[in-house]
Amino acid sequence: MSEITNQHVDAYVGGKIELVDLLGVDADTLDKLRGRAQFFLDGGHRERALIMLEMLEELDRRDKLPTLLAIEVLLELGRSDAARDKIDALLARDAHDPDALVALAELRLATGELVAAANLLRTVIEVDPDAKTSAGARAQAVAARAHARLSRQNHRG
């Protein structure tokens, strides 16, 4: 690896290069890091998983998956403000990103904003009614969970 200069840092800050490229992280190492994050997720070690996911986010900002997983973890941990910051960053890149819209719907559900969540999910499902994309499939799964939750609440009350 060559010396990292201020020019490199400026290119990273400006979004022209990713840390994975700047540091020369190879695909095998990146896969191992992803595997470690998944290991922590599977083992229920949410805080450790979050550390790994946030590292993966910084290494390659082009890959949304670590951010989406980090949002899920943050919501599970009850840290909706931090989740919202990540969602806002995704939406700043693309205000119509279906993955970010589903994540926002999940946040809205977690904070009790059911109508707003339903509208966001409807937007994604209308674009992908057959759930051919991961966002479409997630939107339908989130909608089904929300519907089941509402049904349970209605039967209790």
C-alpha positions, 0 to 999 in steps of 0.5 A: 500500500502506498502512502495515504496523502491529503489528496487521498483523504480529500477524495474520500471525503468528497465521495470520489474514492472509498476506503476499501479502495484507498486501503487496498482491502481485497474482496476476500477480506471484505467477505470475512468482515461481512461474515464476522458481522453476520456471526454477531447478528446470528449470535444475538450480539447486537452491539458487536454486530453494529460495530462491524456493520458501521465499519463496513459502511465506512469501508464502502459507502456504495454498499447499502446492505451494512447500512440497512442491517445497522438500521435494523439493529439500531431499531432493535436496540431502541435507538431510533434517532441513530437509525433515523440518521442512517435513513436520512443519509440514504435518502439524501443520496436517493430520495426514492430509494425503495430500501431506504423507504422500507427502512423509514417505514420500519422506523415509523412503525417502531415509533407508532406512526402507523399511517405514515408507515403504511403509506411508505410501504404502499409506495414501495409495493405499488412499484414492485407488487410481485416483490421481485426486488429485495425492497419489494419483498421487505416491504411486503414482509413489513406490511404483513408484520404490521397487519398481524400486530394491528390484528392482535391489538384489535382482538385485545382491545 
